Amino acid sequence: MEKRNLSAFQMGVLMYPTVLATGFLALPTITAQSAKNDLWLTCIFASFIGLLTIYMAFRLHELYPGQTLVQYSERILGKLLGKLYIFVFLFYILNTSGTITRQYAEFVKGNFLFKTPITIIMSFMILLCAIAVRGGVEMLARCAIIFTPIFILPLFILLLLIPDLDAKQIFPVLSHGLIPVFKGSAQPIVWMSEFFLISFFLPHVSDPEKGKKWSYISLCSVTLSLTYVNLLSLFLLGPDTGNKIYPILVAFRYISIGNIFENMEALLLAMWIVGNFIKISAFLYVAVHSLRQWLHLSDDRHITFPLGILVVVLGIWDLPDSSKIGENLKLGLILIPSCLALIPLILLIIAVLRKQRTTDEGESSL
């Protein structure tokens, strides 16, 4: 286990692009198809799952200090069931990493690097992420501190669209009831569930109590950012939001002020690259450390690059064309909340009941 060389602030900043990186591009379309003009409410409802996952991560950390999900799941479920769960969890992490990397490469190739083979785009990104992961959690945190401002800046550039926005598109609010909003919240729940990954960073945090505060701040920032992007897409595109593949790309291309501020999609590309670099690195870090602890290896540096290659292979082999990404996202609606919210909730309930029983037995013996 590495030393406690991660500050609470660094962990909070690290989780912001880890959760948000792919969400701002795809979520407006996905949520608008179900929630229509109420798409801005979906992320607010989904944030309650984020609150739950953060609470579970910190509560389990209090019960099993210094341990990650891999270690305390075996203590709670037993060796056999614990290893089986971590095997499923590891499959989810690797498969999701492949999907994220493929989605990143599809966007870059489809909108900017038209003639570059998609394998090359994926491989170079994974190479950079693997180098960062080999540097340890402190390197990941420092990369997040450096790149997160670059990730956030383009969101403020979108304020140049204010003269073209129509705030009346938000009305009538809840004209179709709450059911479409709940359906639209299903996909944001997937993103919010990823906050449970902090369970792999908590053992390195120097002040876990402050870490809780910064985790909630990170959750609020993600929720506000997604709501902001959804509202901006709605105000600009109206009912047509659900028909666009990348509404935020349309928004950046729409910016034109005095023949000076034009063709701003290059900023979106920069935002997309640095955000996905942090996100894929965090997922790869979790995969590497999960495998090391699952197999009880003494060192993880020699498995980092092989797992990176496996992520590229999964992204190509498991997703032969871009249409399969949508199918994987639908599968993720079940798999991701189960691995990162439902099963950890079961783990927490079992752990609390065991502790309560132990306490009661101790009091009765006295």
Summary of the structure (lengths in Angstrom):
residues: 366
radius of gyration: 21.0
end to end distance: 37.6
largest distance: 81.5
contacts: 1268
relative contact order: 0.22
helix: 83%
strand: 1%
